[in-house]
Amino acid sequence: MFSKGWLRREIMSWLKGIYSYIIWSFIPTLCVFSWSLFAFVIFPNHWGLLTVVGIIIVLLFTAYFAFKSN
C-alpha cells in the first residue's frame, strides 16, 4: 500500500488538482481584475470606478456560487 508508485500517484494527483485550480480559477480572475484596474486608470471618472465595483461584485458572486455548489 505504501510503495513508491502509490506515493507518487498520490502526490501527482494532488499537484494536478492544485495546478488545475490555479489555471482555471485564479489566473482568469487575476486577468479580469487587472483589466478592471486598467480601465480605472484609463477612465478615472465614474465609469472606471463602476467597472471596478462591477467586476468585484461579479467575482464575489462567482466565488459564492462556486463554493456553494461544492
C-alpha distances in whole Angstrom, upper triangle without the diagonal:
4,6,9,9,7,9,12,12,11,14,16,16,17,20,21,22,24,26,27,28,30,31,32,33,34,36,38,39,40,42,44,45,46,48,50,51,52,54,55,56,58,60,60,62,61,59,57,56,56,53,51,51,51,48,46,47,45,42,42,42,40,37,38,38,34,33,35,33,30
4,7,8,6,7,10,11,10,12,15,16,16,18,20,21,22,24,26,27,29,30,32,32,33,35,37,38,39,41,43,43,45,47,48,49,51,53,54,55,57,58,59,61,60,58,56,55,55,52,50,50,50,47,45,46,45,41,41,42,39,37,38,38,34,33,35,34,30
4,5,5,6,9,10,11,13,14,16,17,19,20,22,23,24,26,28,29,30,32,33,34,35,38,39,39,41,43,44,45,47,49,49,51,53,54,55,57,59,59,62,61,59,56,56,56,53,51,51,51,47,46,47,46,42,43,43,40,38,40,39,36,35,37,35,32
4,5,5,6,9,10,11,12,14,15,16,18,20,21,22,24,26,27,28,30,31,32,33,35,37,37,39,41,42,42,45,47,47,48,51,52,53,54,56,57,59,59,57,54,54,54,51,49,50,49,46,45,46,44,41,42,42,39,37,39,39,35,34,37,35,32
4,5,5,6,9,10,10,12,14,15,16,18,20,21,22,24,26,26,28,30,30,31,34,35,36,37,40,41,41,43,46,46,47,50,51,52,53,55,56,58,58,56,53,53,53,50,48,49,48,44,44,45,43,40,40,41,38,36,37,37,33,33,35,33,30
4,5,5,6,9,10,11,12,14,15,17,19,20,21,23,25,26,27,28,29,31,33,34,35,37,39,40,41,43,45,45,47,49,50,51,53,54,55,57,56,54,52,52,51,48,46,47,46,43,42,43,41,38,38,39,36,33,35,34,31,30,32,31,27
4,5,5,6,9,10,11,12,14,16,17,18,20,21,23,24,26,27,27,29,31,32,33,35,37,38,39,41,43,43,44,47,48,49,51,52,53,55,54,53,50,49,49,47,44,45,45,41,40,41,40,36,37,37,34,32,34,34,30,29,31,30,27
4,5,5,6,8,10,10,12,14,15,16,18,20,21,22,24,25,26,27,29,31,31,33,35,36,37,39,41,41,42,45,46,47,49,51,51,54,53,51,48,48,48,45,43,44,43,40,39,40,38,35,36,37,34,31,34,33,30,29,32,30,27
4,6,5,6,9,10,10,12,14,15,16,18,20,21,22,24,25,26,28,29,30,32,34,35,36,38,40,41,42,44,45,46,48,50,51,53,52,50,47,47,47,44,42,43,42,38,38,39,37,34,34,35,32,30,32,31,27,27,29,27,24
4,6,5,6,9,10,11,13,14,16,17,19,20,21,22,23,25,27,28,29,31,33,34,35,37,39,39,41,43,44,45,47,49,49,51,50,48,46,45,45,42,40,41,40,37,36,37,35,32,32,33,30,27,29,29,25,24,27,25,22
4,6,5,6,9,10,11,12,14,15,17,18,20,21,21,23,25,26,27,29,31,31,32,35,36,37,38,41,42,43,45,46,47,49,48,46,44,43,43,41,38,39,39,35,34,36,34,30,31,32,29,27,29,29,25,24,27,26,23
4,5,5,6,9,10,10,12,14,15,16,18,19,20,21,24,25,25,27,29,30,31,33,35,36,37,39,41,41,43,45,46,48,47,45,43,43,42,39,37,38,38,34,33,35,33,30,31,31,28,26,28,28,24,24,27,25,22
4,5,5,6,9,10,11,12,14,15,16,18,19,20,22,24,25,26,28,29,31,32,34,35,36,39,40,41,43,44,45,47,46,44,42,41,41,38,36,37,36,33,32,33,31,28,28,29,26,24,26,25,21,21,24,22,19
4,5,5,6,9,10,11,13,14,16,16,17,19,21,22,23,25,27,27,29,31,32,33,35,37,38,39,41,42,43,45,44,42,40,39,39,36,34,35,34,31,30,31,29,26,26,27,24,22,24,24,20,19,22,21,18
4,5,5,6,8,10,10,12,14,15,15,17,19,20,21,23,25,26,26,29,30,31,32,35,36,37,39,40,41,43,42,41,38,38,38,35,33,34,33,29,29,30,28,25,26,27,24,22,24,24,21,20,24,22,20
4,5,5,6,8,10,10,12,14,15,16,18,19,20,22,24,25,26,28,30,31,32,34,35,36,38,40,41,43,42,40,37,37,37,34,32,33,32,29,28,29,27,24,25,26,23,21,24,23,19,20,23,21,18
4,6,5,6,9,10,11,12,13,15,17,18,19,21,22,23,25,27,28,29,31,33,34,35,37,38,39,41,40,38,35,35,35,32,30,31,30,26,26,27,24,21,22,23,19,18,20,20,16,16,19,17,15
4,6,5,6,9,10,10,11,13,15,16,16,19,21,21,22,25,26,27,28,30,31,33,35,36,37,39,38,36,33,33,33,30,28,29,28,25,24,25,23,20,21,22,19,17,20,20,16,16,19,19,16
4,5,5,6,8,10,10,11,13,15,15,17,19,20,21,23,25,26,27,29,30,31,33,35,36,38,37,35,32,32,32,29,27,29,28,24,24,26,23,20,22,23,20,18,21,21,17,18,21,20,18
4,5,5,6,8,10,10,12,14,15,16,18,20,21,22,24,25,27,28,30,31,33,34,35,37,36,34,31,32,31,28,26,28,26,23,23,24,21,19,20,21,17,16,19,19,15,16,19,18,16
4,6,5,5,7,9,11,11,13,15,16,17,19,21,22,23,25,27,28,29,31,32,33,35,34,32,29,29,29,26,24,25,24,20,20,21,19,16,17,18,14,13,16,16,12,13,16,15,14
4,6,6,5,6,9,10,10,12,14,15,16,18,20,21,22,24,26,27,28,30,31,33,32,30,27,27,27,24,22,24,23,19,19,21,19,15,17,19,15,14,17,18,14,15,19,18,17
4,6,6,6,8,10,11,11,14,15,16,17,20,21,22,24,25,26,28,29,31,33,32,30,27,28,27,24,23,24,23,19,20,21,19,16,19,20,16,15,19,19,16,17,21,20,19
4,6,7,7,9,11,11,13,15,16,17,19,21,22,23,25,27,28,29,30,32,31,28,26,27,26,23,21,23,21,17,18,19,16,14,16,17,13,13,16,16,12,15,18,16,16
4,6,6,6,9,10,11,12,14,16,17,19,20,22,23,25,26,27,28,30,29,26,24,24,23,20,19,20,18,15,15,16,14,11,13,14,10,10,13,13,10,12,15,15,14
4,6,5,6,9,10,10,12,14,15,16,18,20,21,22,24,25,26,28,27,25,23,23,22,20,17,19,18,14,14,16,14,11,13,15,12,11,15,15,13,14,18,18,17
4,5,5,6,9,10,10,12,14,15,16,18,20,21,22,24,25,27,27,25,22,22,22,19,17,19,19,15,15,18,16,13,16,17,14,14,18,18,16,18,21,21,20
4,5,5,6,9,10,10,12,14,15,16,18,20,21,22,24,26,25,22,20,20,20,17,15,17,16,12,13,15,13,11,14,15,12,13,16,17,14,17,20,19,20
4,5,5,6,9,10,11,12,14,15,17,18,20,21,22,24,23,20,18,18,18,14,13,14,13,10,10,12,10,7,11,12,10,10,14,15,13,15,18,18,19
4,6,5,6,8,10,11,12,14,15,16,18,20,20,23,22,20,17,18,18,15,13,15,15,11,11,14,13,10,13,15,13,13,17,18,16,18,21,22,22
4,5,5,6,9,10,10,12,14,15,16,18,19,22,21,19,16,17,17,14,13,15,15,11,13,15,14,12,15,17,15,15,19,20,18,21,23,24,24
4,6,5,6,9,10,11,12,14,15,16,18,19,19,16,14,14,14,11,10,12,11,7,10,12,10,9,13,14,12,14,17,18,17,19,22,22,23
4,5,5,6,9,10,11,13,14,15,16,18,17,15,12,12,13,10,8,10,10,7,8,11,10,9,12,14,13,14,17,18,18,20,22,23,24
4,5,5,6,9,10,11,12,14,15,17,18,16,12,13,14,11,9,13,13,10,11,15,14,12,15,18,17,17,20,22,21,23,26,26,27
4,5,5,6,9,10,10,12,14,16,16,13,11,12,13,9,9,12,12,9,12,15,14,13,16,18,17,18,21,22,22,24,27,27,28
4,5,5,6,9,10,10,11,13,13,10,8,9,9,6,5,9,9,7,9,12,12,12,14,16,16,17,20,21,21,24,26,27,28
4,5,5,6,9,10,10,13,13,12,8,9,11,8,6,10,11,10,11,14,14,14,16,19,19,19,22,24,24,25,28,29,30
4,5,5,6,8,10,13,14,12,9,11,13,10,9,13,14,12,14,17,17,17,19,22,21,22,25,26,26,28,30,31,32
4,5,5,6,8,10,11,8,5,9,10,7,8,11,12,11,13,16,16,16,19,21,21,22,25,26,26,28,30,31,33
4,6,5,5,8,9,8,4,6,9,7,7,10,12,11,13,15,16,17,19,21,21,23,25,27,27,29,31,32,33
4,6,6,9,11,10,7,9,12,11,10,14,15,15,16,19,20,20,22,24,24,25,28,30,30,31,34,35,36
4,6,9,11,10,7,11,13,11,12,15,16,16,18,20,21,21,24,26,26,27,30,31,31,33,35,36,38
4,5,8,6,5,8,10,9,11,14,15,15,17,19,20,21,23,25,25,27,29,30,31,33,35,36,38
4,7,7,5,7,10,10,11,13,15,16,17,19,21,21,23,25,26,27,29,31,32,33,35,37,38
4,6,6,7,9,10,12,13,15,16,17,19,21,22,23,25,26,28,29,31,32,34,35,37,39
4,5,5,6,9,10,10,12,14,15,16,18,20,21,22,24,26,27,28,30,32,33,34,36
4,5,5,6,9,10,10,12,14,15,16,18,20,21,22,24,26,27,28,30,31,33,35
4,5,5,6,9,10,11,13,14,15,17,18,20,21,23,24,26,27,29,30,32,33
4,5,5,6,8,10,11,12,14,15,17,19,20,21,23,25,26,27,29,30,32
4,5,5,6,8,10,10,12,14,15,16,18,20,21,22,24,26,27,28,30
4,6,5,6,9,10,11,12,14,15,16,18,20,21,22,24,26,27,29
4,5,5,6,9,10,11,12,14,15,16,18,20,21,23,24,26,27
4,6,5,6,9,10,11,12,14,15,16,18,20,21,22,24,26
4,5,5,6,9,10,11,12,14,15,17,18,20,21,22,25
4,5,5,6,9,10,10,12,14,15,16,18,20,21,23
4,5,5,6,9,10,11,12,14,15,17,18,20,21
4,5,5,6,9,10,11,12,14,16,16,18,20
4,5,5,6,9,10,11,12,14,15,16,19
4,5,5,6,8,10,10,12,14,15,17
4,5,5,6,9,10,11,12,14,16
4,5,5,6,8,10,10,12,14
4,5,5,6,9,10,11,13
4,6,5,6,8,10,11
4,5,5,6,9,10
4,5,5,6,9
4,5,5,7
4,5,5
4,5
4
